[in-house]
Amino acid sequence: MAEQVKRDEPTMSLQVVHPNAAGIDIGNAAHYVAVPPGRDAEPVRRFACFTQDLQAMADWLIQCGIDTVVMQSTGVYWLPTYEILTQRGLRVLLVNARHTKNLPGRKSYVQECQWLMKLHTYGLLNNSFRPAEEICVLRTYWRQRDDPVKAATAAIQRMQKVLTEMNVQIANVISDLSGVTGMAILRAILEGERDRYKLAELADRRIQASREEIAKSLEGNWRPELLFLLRQERETYRAYQQRIGEWDEAIQAQLKALEDRAEPGRQLPAPKAGKRAGGNAPQFDLRGELYRVSGIDLTRMDGINVMIGRRSSPKWA
């Protein structure tokens, strides 16, 4: 007969890791803040999102003996609160909402902030990574630069569509309408040039198509309404190119302000064969600047160039 073994049920005890913790439920118009019971006669308070209310929130948290705060990274609503609380000396943890949203028993803003405070008190939440402030500034510039880049690309696509409607088949002989040759031919067309051979003479010598092929592609119907659309799209494209240039100036200035971390006297290695930054790369030496501020040339790795970057982890904020 087999001997029965008595098994003890495992027990788990939670230890208080952050006794002076607070939790904040972030909203677009108001935030709900919870502190441990006994710190205030009203341990949960509602604060509006105006700056003076956020300063009042910080005053109250400090008065309650709070030294660490947890909040969810909800949209961009958390940013002003995060900045003010960190400026006032509080340690702020930013957590991903997916790590807490499926927990039971939360039906109100009050319960939400209390639950966040409880989880943080026992050290059950992981802080999201947030770069240093100067990197956050650079990241903002880079992300916003993407909007005019996409808009400029869309303008090029609309110009190609208009040219096709006019049966100007330039896209079949040059690879990039936004290049030197494409822009020179567009400018001449909009200035009234209709001789296909004169237009073909504007092509760069590096274009592989023959002058006769280019000339054949530049014979169209020149309908006035389509020429008007072409002019409008070209002006739109030029305006976005100017905006991209302004973003590039801001990015370059911010990079110049960062600390030099490259080894003294060490030169940037030659670019890897076959690597291109892409047509939307800034007009300054971005690779050199990134090497200077990091001390590492990541573009030596396969599949990486100065324009490749992505947020691969939900812990980023």
Protein Blocks (a to p, Z undefined) as FASTA:
>chain_A
ZZdddddddddddddfblmbccddddfkbccddddehjamblbccddfbfklmmmmmmmm
mmnopabdcdddehjllmmmmmmmmmnopacddddfklmmmpghiabfklmmmmmmmmmm
nopaccdddddfklmmmmmmmmmmmmmmmmmmmmmmmmmmmmmmnopaklmmbfblklmk
lmmmmmmmmnopabfklmmmmpcfklmbdfklmmmmmgcfkpaklmmmmmmmmmmmmmmm
mmmmmmmmmmmmmmmmpccfbdehiacddddehiaebjkbcfbdfklmmmmmnopafklp
ghiafkbccdfbfkbZZ
